[in-house]
Amino acid sequence: MKRVSITLDGQLEAALAAYGKRQGVPLVLTSMVRAALYEYLARRGVVAPLKPFQITAAKKGSGKRDVSRNHDQYLSRT
């Protein structure tokens, strides 16, 4: 991953801060800038659009009763 430095003018900085406040959760500036760049490049056909993260639950469940307590063990299995 390449590290870069950018300079934001006051208007852009204020807009990013306002957007972050409207989301209701703390947003990391790096993540917002990265997402904006992906969207910009996707609209120009340079990269594939990011797909929203979705989890689909099993219709009848997993049949396991301890998944909420031991989720890390289940997710680490390959």
C-alpha positions as CSV (number, residue, x, y, z in Angstrom):
1,M,0.0,0.0,0.0
2,K,1.3,3.4,-0.9
3,R,1.3,6.2,1.6
4,V,0.5,9.7,0.3
5,S,0.0,13.2,1.8
6,I,-2.6,15.6,0.6
7,T,-3.6,19.1,1.4
8,L,-7.2,20.0,1.9
9,D,-8.6,23.5,1.5
10,G,-10.9,24.8,4.2
11,Q,-14.1,24.2,2.2
12,L,-13.2,20.5,1.5
13,E,-12.1,20.0,5.1
14,A,-15.4,21.4,6.4
15,A,-17.4,19.3,4.0
16,L,-15.7,16.1,5.1
17,A,-16.2,17.0,8.8
18,A,-19.9,17.8,8.2
19,Y,-20.3,14.5,6.3
20,G,-18.7,12.6,9.1
21,K,-21.0,14.2,11.7
22,R,-24.1,13.3,9.7
23,Q,-23.1,9.7,9.6
24,G,-23.6,9.4,13.4
25,V,-20.4,7.3,13.8
26,P,-16.8,8.4,13.9
27,L,-15.3,8.1,10.4
28,V,-11.6,7.9,9.6
29,L,-10.5,10.5,7.1
30,T,-8.3,7.9,5.4
31,S,-11.2,5.6,4.8
32,M,-13.4,8.4,3.5
33,V,-10.7,9.6,1.0
34,R,-10.0,6.0,-0.1
35,A,-13.8,5.4,-0.7
36,A,-14.1,8.7,-2.6
37,L,-11.2,7.7,-4.9
38,Y,-12.6,4.3,-5.6
39,E,-16.0,5.9,-6.5
40,Y,-14.3,8.5,-8.7
41,L,-12.2,5.8,-10.5
42,A,-15.2,3.4,-10.8
43,R,-17.3,6.1,-12.4
44,R,-14.6,6.5,-15.0
45,G,-14.3,2.7,-15.6
46,V,-10.8,2.4,-14.2
47,V,-11.6,0.1,-11.3
48,A,-14.6,-2.2,-10.6
49,P,-17.2,-0.6,-8.3
50,L,-17.0,-1.6,-4.7
51,K,-19.8,-4.0,-3.7
52,P,-21.6,-3.4,-0.5
53,F,-20.8,-5.8,2.4
54,Q,-23.7,-8.1,2.9
55,I,-24.1,-11.1,5.2
56,T,-26.8,-13.6,4.3
57,A,-28.1,-15.6,7.2
58,A,-28.9,-19.3,6.8
59,K,-32.6,-20.0,6.4
60,K,-32.7,-22.5,9.2
61,G,-29.6,-21.4,11.1
62,S,-26.3,-23.3,11.4
63,G,-27.6,-25.8,14.0
64,K,-24.9,-24.6,16.4
65,R,-25.9,-22.9,19.6
66,D,-22.5,-21.4,20.5
67,V,-21.7,-19.3,17.4
68,S,-22.4,-15.9,19.1
69,R,-19.9,-16.8,21.9
70,N,-17.3,-18.6,19.8
71,H,-17.6,-16.7,16.4
72,D,-13.8,-16.1,16.2
73,Q,-13.2,-19.9,16.2
74,Y,-15.8,-20.5,13.5
75,L,-14.5,-17.6,11.3
76,S,-10.9,-18.7,11.6
77,R,-11.7,-22.1,10.1
78,T,-10.8,-22.5,6.4
